Amino acid sequence: MNLQSIKTEQDYNQALQRLEDIFDAKPDTKDGDELEALANLIEEYENENFPIEAPND
């Protein structure tokens, strides 16, 4: 597992591709741990770059 922060759109696209490759990984395995960490990095990047605003009431 060689994870690093996602800084660019290219990094983001590569992370999404890797996530797709290991999507069915079993928990508590090397790939399962990578999947969890990668999903967290992707979520962080998406929250910073594609924020979803709360609806106006």
C-alpha positions in Angstrom: 0.0 0.0 0.0 1.5 3.3 -1.1 -1.1 6.0 -0.3 -0.5 9.7 -0.5 -2.7 12.7 -0.3 -4.8 13.6 -3.3 -3.7 17.0 -4.6 -4.7 17.1 -8.2 -7.5 16.0 -10.5 -5.1 13.4 -12.0 -4.4 12.1 -8.5 -8.1 11.9 -7.9 -8.8 10.0 -11.1 -6.0 7.5 -10.3 -7.4 7.0 -6.8 -10.9 6.4 -8.2 -9.5 3.8 -10.6 -7.6 2.0 -7.8 -10.7 2.1 -5.6 -12.7 0.4 -8.4 -9.9 -2.2 -8.8 -10.1 -3.2 -5.1 -13.7 -2.4 -4.4 -14.6 -6.0 -3.4 -11.7 -6.4 -1.1 -12.5 -8.2 2.2 -12.2 -6.3 5.5 -9.0 -6.8 7.6 -6.9 -7.7 4.5 -4.1 -5.7 2.9 -6.4 -4.6 0.1 -9.3 -4.1 2.5 -7.2 -1.7 4.6 -6.1 0.1 1.4 -9.7 0.4 0.3 -10.7 2.0 3.6 -7.8 4.5 3.6 -8.3 5.4 -0.1 -12.0 6.0 0.4 -11.2 8.4 3.2 -8.7 10.3 1.1 -11.2 10.5 -1.8 -13.9 11.7 0.5 -11.6 14.4 1.9 -10.7 15.6 -1.6 -14.4 15.6 -2.8 -15.5 17.6 0.3 -12.8 20.2 -0.4 -13.3 20.4 -4.2 -16.9 19.5 -4.8 -18.8 20.8 -1.7 -22.5 20.2 -1.5 -24.3 23.1 0.1 -27.2 22.5 2.5 -30.6 23.2 1.0 -32.3 26.5 1.7 -35.4 26.1 3.7 
